[in-house]
Amino acid sequence: EKEHSYFLGKKKKHVIMSLDEPLVTQAWVCKGKGEELVFEDITLPPLKASEVQLDIQYCGLCHTDIHMKDNDWGISNYPVVLGHEGIGVITELGDAVKNLKKGDTVGITWIRDSCSSCGFCMQGRENLCAEGYQGTYLGSNAACWGKVPYNETGGCFSKIMRIEERFAIKLPSGLAPEVACPLICGGGTVFEAVVDYIESGTRVGIASIGGLGTAAIKFAKLFGGHVTALSRSDSKRQKCLDVGANEFYACLGNPDAMKELSGKFDLIIDTSPANADIGPYMDMLKFNGTYCRVGIPLANDMAFTFSYIPLIFTQKKIAGSIVTGTTRMKRMLQLAADEHKIFEDDPEEWKTEIVSFDQVNEVMGKLQEGKNDKSYRYLLKW
């Protein structure tokens, strides 16, 4: 047992904490669909032998958090503590923890647990766990990705977290929080597709240039791809070229403009969360090319159609990709640390903006309404 301190509002509380007992901490909680978050006490379950406890310092605000707050994908449970781009410092260790120590700075991702015994888990590709990984704050409505009671765990909008050691990713030194947090989710999402499909000389189209699209341009270039940014207007042309794109076309949403790029790409990574006719994208692929979708549309607009004949005779592929597992996450973060100038030197208006957690509802609203003119990303700080 030991004394543990935390703040409730501006008042500091002192409690005697036993690691094998539940722990009261504070979090920003969404009580119901579409509701603003409220700051209140929550109770974490006892620390398991294989878990670590950490004080959260920062958490990136991802569009997924907004989708989950509003139940846009039909998989949310309430109440829910959001947040899956967290950085924190380890304060306590379960008895079976082997590879981390107190004081380590770690990142918390979209995944908090998996079966650990299937082929993919053994490779550190837990995103493909045969039983379905446990999402950091997913509950029973998320089917096999929400096995444990969501209100006993929750995400990084909590001051303190308890999580399996395997999914507390030690951060490389020198990687700034404003760089690391967005990469922990959005970066991992596109990195999975980059590792799967890109090698030197691959002709890559990155469709829809936001936070994910920008990261995809950078990683695709680092893997030797010839990268073309695809957008709806010319407004992002120079910025895309500045962050590494070889070419830029303002063609999305314009079938005639997209048709002019027929047969140009080996791979298209589509980061848009909006549904669209897949046909023009498939036409832009070379034979044997791959259209990889990472953006998730709303639950009521998930369906698409494509004819079998052009799919079969051209041997083109339609694929999806979700956040990466621990092996590739560590590889990605180390690559970002090694190439830190590439990830730090965004145009000023594309840099991550750091705000206090007290502003979480305000910046969620700005991001949702598209009024975040200064940044694609917000970083929440305790």
SULQUI-V35407 format. One record per residue. N is the residue number from 1. PHI is phi in whole degrees, 0 to 359 (999 if undefined). NEAR is the number of other ideal C-beta (glycine too) atoms within 8 Angstrom. Layout:
n=N phi=PHI near=NEAR
n=N phi=PHI near=NEAR
This chain:
n=1 phi=999 near=4
n=2 phi=205 near=5
n=3 phi=282 near=7
n=4 phi=231 near=9
n=5 phi=246 near=8
n=6 phi=208 near=11
n=7 phi=257 near=10
n=8 phi=241 near=7
n=9 phi=67 near=4
n=10 phi=256 near=3
n=11 phi=259 near=6
n=12 phi=269 near=6
n=13 phi=252 near=8
n=14 phi=239 near=6
n=15 phi=227 near=9
n=16 phi=271 near=7
n=17 phi=248 near=10
n=18 phi=248 near=6
n=19 phi=294 near=9
n=20 phi=266 near=5
n=21 phi=237 near=7
n=22 phi=301 near=7
n=23 phi=235 near=13
n=24 phi=272 near=8
n=25 phi=222 near=12
n=26 phi=236 near=11
n=27 phi=204 near=12
n=28 phi=270 near=12
n=29 phi=243 near=13
n=30 phi=264 near=14
n=31 phi=275 near=7
n=32 phi=196 near=7
n=33 phi=307 near=8
n=34 phi=76 near=6
n=35 phi=279 near=8
n=36 phi=295 near=5
n=37 phi=284 near=13
n=38 phi=239 near=7
n=39 phi=267 near=7
n=40 phi=203 near=7
n=41 phi=291 near=7
n=42 phi=228 near=13
n=43 phi=241 near=9
n=44 phi=272 near=14
n=45 phi=290 near=7
n=46 phi=306 near=8
n=47 phi=289 near=10
n=48 phi=282 near=8
n=49 phi=300 near=7
n=50 phi=266 near=9
n=51 phi=255 near=12
n=52 phi=241 near=14
n=53 phi=247 near=13
n=54 phi=219 near=14
n=55 phi=270 near=9
n=56 phi=286 near=16
n=57 phi=256 near=9
n=58 phi=223 near=13
n=59 phi=210 near=15
n=60 phi=290 near=15
n=61 phi=264 near=13
n=62 phi=257 near=11
n=63 phi=301 near=7
n=64 phi=301 near=9
n=65 phi=300 near=14
n=66 phi=291 near=12
n=67 phi=301 near=12
n=68 phi=288 near=15
n=69 phi=300 near=15
n=70 phi=266 near=9
n=71 phi=55 near=12
n=72 phi=295 near=9
n=73 phi=256 near=10
n=74 phi=71 near=7
n=75 phi=235 near=11
n=76 phi=275 near=13
n=77 phi=240 near=11
n=78 phi=230 near=8
n=79 phi=290 near=8
n=80 phi=220 near=16
n=81 phi=260 near=14
n=82 phi=280 near=14
n=83 phi=104 near=15
n=84 phi=213 near=17
n=85 phi=232 near=16
n=86 phi=266 near=16
n=87 phi=230 near=15
n=88 phi=209 near=13
n=89 phi=246 near=10
n=90 phi=290 near=16
n=91 phi=245 near=8
n=92 phi=217 near=9
n=93 phi=233 near=10
n=94 phi=289 near=13
n=95 phi=297 near=5
n=96 phi=262 near=6
n=97 phi=290 near=12
n=98 phi=242 near=5
n=99 phi=251 near=5
n=100 phi=239 near=12
n=101 phi=222 near=6
n=102 phi=301 near=7
n=103 phi=95 near=5
n=104 phi=293 near=10
n=105 phi=266 near=8
n=106 phi=229 near=15
n=107 phi=253 near=14
n=108 phi=246 near=20
n=109 phi=252 near=14
n=110 phi=288 near=9
n=111 phi=246 near=14
n=112 phi=247 near=10
n=113 phi=193 near=10
n=114 phi=203 near=10
n=115 phi=293 near=8
n=116 phi=70 near=7
n=117 phi=237 near=5
n=118 phi=282 near=9
n=119 phi=302 near=6
n=120 phi=292 near=12
n=121 phi=298 near=15
n=122 phi=295 near=8
n=123 phi=270 near=8
n=124 phi=76 near=10
n=125 phi=251 near=11
n=126 phi=295 near=15
n=127 phi=298 near=12
n=128 phi=248 near=7
n=129 phi=313 near=12
n=130 phi=299 near=9
n=131 phi=263 near=7
n=132 phi=87 near=9
n=133 phi=292 near=10
n=134 phi=268 near=13
n=135 phi=296 near=12
n=136 phi=304 near=16
n=137 phi=226 near=14
n=138 phi=275 near=12
n=139 phi=243 near=12
n=140 phi=297 near=7
n=141 phi=292 near=10
n=142 phi=267 near=11
n=143 phi=58 near=8
n=144 phi=291 near=7
n=145 phi=266 near=11
n=146 phi=218 near=15
n=147 phi=278 near=6
n=148 phi=265 near=8
n=149 phi=301 near=6
n=150 phi=299 near=13
n=151 phi=279 near=10
n=152 phi=264 near=9
n=153 phi=235 near=13
n=154 phi=80 near=15
n=155 phi=257 near=16
n=156 phi=274 near=14
n=157 phi=278 near=16
n=158 phi=253 near=16
n=159 phi=292 near=10
n=160 phi=232 near=13
n=161 phi=231 near=14
n=162 phi=236 near=12
n=163 phi=206 near=14
n=164 phi=303 near=10
n=165 phi=306 near=13
n=166 phi=302 near=9
n=167 phi=254 near=13
n=168 phi=257 near=15
n=169 phi=271 near=13
n=170 phi=296 near=10
n=171 phi=275 near=11
n=172 phi=297 near=9
n=173 phi=293 near=5
n=174 phi=86 near=6
n=175 phi=268 near=11
n=176 phi=294 near=8
n=177 phi=303 near=10
n=178 phi=291 near=11
n=179 phi=270 near=13
n=180 phi=293 near=14
n=181 phi=302 near=17
n=182 phi=298 near=17
n=183 phi=289 near=15
n=184 phi=299 near=18
n=185 phi=248 near=15
n=186 phi=300 near=12
n=187 phi=297 near=13
n=188 phi=297 near=16
n=189 phi=298 near=14
n=190 phi=279 near=16
n=191 phi=297 near=14
n=192 phi=304 near=14
n=193 phi=290 near=16
n=194 phi=299 near=14
n=195 phi=296 near=11
n=196 phi=290 near=8
n=197 phi=237 near=10
n=198 phi=250 near=13
n=199 phi=223 near=7
n=200 phi=305 near=6
n=201 phi=92 near=7
n=202 phi=299 near=14
n=203 phi=272 near=12
n=204 phi=241 near=15
n=205 phi=254 near=13
n=206 phi=254 near=17
n=207 phi=262 near=12
n=208 phi=79 near=13
n=209 phi=254 near=13
n=210 phi=235 near=8
n=211 phi=297 near=9
n=212 phi=294 near=13
n=213 phi=298 near=13
n=214 phi=296 near=14
n=215 phi=297 near=14
n=216 phi=296 near=14
n=217 phi=302 near=16
n=218 phi=294 near=12
n=219 phi=292 near=14
n=220 phi=299 near=15
n=221 phi=294 near=11
n=222 phi=297 near=9
n=223 phi=269 near=12
n=224 phi=91 near=9
n=225 phi=284 near=15
n=226 phi=268 near=8
n=227 phi=252 near=13
n=228 phi=243 near=15
n=229 phi=272 near=16
n=230 phi=242 near=13
n=231 phi=219 near=16
n=232 phi=271 near=5
n=233 phi=219 near=6
n=234 phi=278 near=6
n=235 phi=298 near=5
n=236 phi=254 near=11
n=237 phi=305 near=11
n=238 phi=295 near=6
n=239 phi=295 near=10
n=240 phi=296 near=14
n=241 phi=294 near=10
n=242 phi=294 near=7
n=243 phi=269 near=12
n=244 phi=129 near=10
n=245 phi=296 near=13
n=246 phi=280 near=6
n=247 phi=218 near=7
n=248 phi=216 near=12
n=249 phi=226 near=10
n=250 phi=268 near=10
n=251 phi=228 near=11
n=252 phi=298 near=12
n=253 phi=84 near=5
n=254 phi=240 near=7
n=255 phi=304 near=7
n=256 phi=293 near=6
n=257 phi=293 near=10
n=258 phi=291 near=13
n=259 phi=295 near=9
n=260 phi=294 near=7
n=261 phi=258 near=12
n=262 phi=304 near=7
n=263 phi=70 near=8
n=264 phi=271 near=9
n=265 phi=243 near=13
n=266 phi=281 near=11
n=267 phi=212 near=17
n=268 phi=238 near=16
n=269 phi=258 near=16
n=270 phi=259 near=12
n=271 phi=263 near=15
n=272 phi=292 near=9
n=273 phi=275 near=9
n=274 phi=263 near=6
n=275 phi=286 near=8
n=276 phi=202 near=8
n=277 phi=298 near=6
n=278 phi=283 near=11
n=279 phi=305 near=7
n=280 phi=299 near=10
n=281 phi=291 near=13
n=282 phi=296 near=13
n=283 phi=294 near=10
n=284 phi=284 near=13
n=285 phi=277 near=16
n=286 phi=290 near=9
n=287 phi=304 near=8
n=288 phi=70 near=8
n=289 phi=279 near=12
n=290 phi=232 near=12
n=291 phi=260 near=15
n=292 phi=246 near=14
n=293 phi=262 near=9
n=294 phi=241 near=14
n=295 phi=279 near=11
n=296 phi=253 near=6
n=297 phi=288 near=8
n=298 phi=293 near=9
n=299 phi=301 near=8
n=300 phi=271 near=4
n=301 phi=216 near=7
n=302 phi=267 near=7
n=303 phi=278 near=5
n=304 phi=216 near=6
n=305 phi=229 near=5
n=306 phi=203 near=10
n=307 phi=283 near=6
n=308 phi=291 near=6
n=309 phi=302 near=6
n=310 phi=295 near=10
n=311 phi=292 near=11
n=312 phi=288 near=7
n=313 phi=286 near=6
n=314 phi=262 near=9
n=315 phi=55 near=7
n=316 phi=281 near=13
n=317 phi=233 near=8
n=318 phi=247 near=10
n=319 phi=229 near=9
n=320 phi=238 near=6
n=321 phi=209 near=12
n=322 phi=237 near=7
n=323 phi=313 near=10
n=324 phi=275 near=12
n=325 phi=274 near=14
n=326 phi=292 near=10
n=327 phi=296 near=9
n=328 phi=286 near=14
n=329 phi=299 near=14
n=330 phi=297 near=11
n=331 phi=298 near=9
n=332 phi=297 near=14
n=333 phi=294 near=16
n=334 phi=293 near=9
n=335 phi=299 near=10
n=336 phi=296 near=16
n=337 phi=292 near=11
n=338 phi=293 near=6
n=339 phi=249 near=9
n=340 phi=299 near=12
n=341 phi=297 near=6
n=342 phi=297 near=10
n=343 phi=268 near=11
n=344 phi=265 near=8
n=345 phi=266 near=5
n=346 phi=282 near=9
n=347 phi=306 near=8
n=348 phi=307 near=5
n=349 phi=284 near=7
n=350 phi=258 near=10
n=351 phi=288 near=10
n=352 phi=291 near=13
n=353 phi=260 near=10
n=354 phi=265 near=9
n=355 phi=225 near=10
n=356 phi=288 near=6
n=357 phi=301 near=11
n=358 phi=299 near=4
n=359 phi=263 near=9
n=360 phi=301 near=12
n=361 phi=293 near=8
n=362 phi=297 near=7
n=363 phi=284 near=13
n=364 phi=300 near=13
n=365 phi=297 near=9
n=366 phi=296 near=9
n=367 phi=295 near=13
n=368 phi=292 near=7
n=369 phi=270 near=6
n=370 phi=71 near=5
n=371 phi=259 near=7
n=372 phi=274 near=11
n=373 phi=296 near=5
n=374 phi=273 near=6
n=375 phi=198 near=11
n=376 phi=278 near=8
n=377 phi=225 near=12
n=378 phi=247 near=13
n=379 phi=242 near=16
n=380 phi=271 near=16
n=381 phi=235 near=9
n=382 phi=283 near=8
